[in-house]
Every structure is written in C-alpha cells, then in structure tokens.
Amino acid sequence: MWQTVIHYGLHLLLPLGVALLFYKTYWKKAFLIMIAMMVVDADHLFADPVFDPNRCSVGFHLFHSYGAIGCYVVLLFFKPFRLVALGLLLHMVADGVDCLM
C-alpha cells in the first residue's frame, strides 16, 4: 500500500515542486504541462498484463526505455520542449522509485 501512495504522490508532488520552485510566474501552466506527460503511460497498454504492481516500468515499456529517457534528456536543451522533457523525466523518477521498493 505504501508503495502505491509514494508512487502516485511523487507523480503529483515532483512536478508541483518543480513548478513552484523554478516557474513561479507561471507555475500553473508549468505544472499542467508536466502533469500532462502522464500520457507516457500509454505504453503500458501494450504490456501483458497491462498493470503489474510488482513490475519495474523503467527499462520495460517502450516510452520508459533507457533510449527514450536519453531522448528526454536531450529535449531539456531545447527551450520549447523543456517543460515536456522535465515532465517526462520526473515521471521516470517517480516510476523508478518502484524499482527500488
């Protein structure tokens, strides 16, 4: 149960914290863009089973692969994509916590 609370809490709190700390003047917009990157979980639909609470998503699903994460890091260097990249990377961090538990 705690793993689920921590996992979904991080999905919400990490983008909110980054938005409040680094994007003070437009934190709501920044937060919404980063939260919208939850769409990256669409790759779970191609897994069997779709949801496995004991599976580490990082390195398993297509959009959670190490190659994809490398692309997200590269996107950080392009200002128009920075919030998208941050949202994706924060999502990977939150999913990565599951790999540690």
C-alpha positions in Angstrom: 0.0 0.0 0.0 2.7 2.5 0.9 4.5 1.9 -2.4 1.3 3.0 -4.2 0.9 6.1 -2.1 4.5 7.0 -2.6 4.4 6.3 -6.3 1.3 8.4 -7.1 2.3 11.0 -4.6 5.6 11.5 -6.4 3.8 11.7 -9.7 1.9 14.7 -8.3 4.4 16.3 -5.9 7.5 16.3 -8.1 6.0 18.3 -10.9 4.3 20.6 -8.4 7.5 21.2 -6.5 9.5 22.0 -9.7 6.8 24.3 -11.0 6.6 26.2 -7.7 10.4 26.5 -7.3 11.5 27.2 -10.8 8.5 28.6 -12.7 7.0 30.9 -10.1 5.4 33.4 -12.5 3.5 30.7 -14.5 3.7 27.7 -12.2 0.1 26.6 -13.0 0.9 26.3 -16.7 4.2 24.6 -16.0 2.5 22.1 -13.6 -0.2 21.3 -16.1 2.3 20.7 -18.9 4.4 18.4 -16.7 1.3 16.5 -15.4 0.1 16.1 -19.0 3.2 13.9 -19.6 1.4 11.1 -17.8 0.3 10.3 -21.3 3.7 8.5 -21.5 2.0 5.6 -19.6 0.1 4.8 -22.8 2.9 2.2 -23.5 1.5 0.2 -20.6 -1.4 -0.8 -22.9 1.0 -2.9 -24.9 2.1 -5.0 -21.9 0.6 -8.2 -20.7 -0.7 -7.8 -18.1 -1.4 -4.1 -18.6 -0.8 -3.4 -14.9 1.5 -5.3 -12.7 2.2 -3.7 -9.3 5.5 -5.6 -9.0 6.9 -4.7 -12.4 9.6 -2.0 -12.8 8.4 0.2 -15.6 11.8 1.8 -16.3 13.5 -0.2 -18.9 10.5 -2.4 -19.5 8.0 -0.3 -21.5 8.8 1.4 -24.8 8.4 5.0 -23.6 10.2 4.1 -20.3 13.2 2.6 -22.1 16.7 3.9 -21.5 16.9 5.1 -25.1 13.6 7.1 -24.6 15.0 8.5 -21.4 18.1 9.6 -23.2 15.9 11.4 -25.7 14.1 13.2 -22.9 17.4 14.4 -21.5 18.3 15.8 -25.0 15.0 17.6 -25.1 16.0 19.5 -21.9 18.4 21.5 -24.0 15.7 22.9 -26.3 13.7 25.6 -24.5 10.4 24.9 -26.3 10.5 21.3 -25.1 12.0 21.9 -21.7 8.7 21.5 -19.6 7.7 18.4 -21.6 11.1 16.9 -21.0 11.0 17.8 -17.3 7.6 16.2 -17.0 8.8 13.0 -18.7 11.9 12.8 -16.6 10.1 13.4 -13.4 7.7 10.7 -14.4 10.6 8.3 -14.9 12.0 9.3 -11.4 8.6 8.5 -9.9 8.4 5.2 -11.7 12.0 4.4 -10.8 11.1 4.5 -7.1 9.0 1.4 -7.8 12.2 -0.3 -8.9 13.8 0.3 -5.5 10.9 -1.0 -3.4 
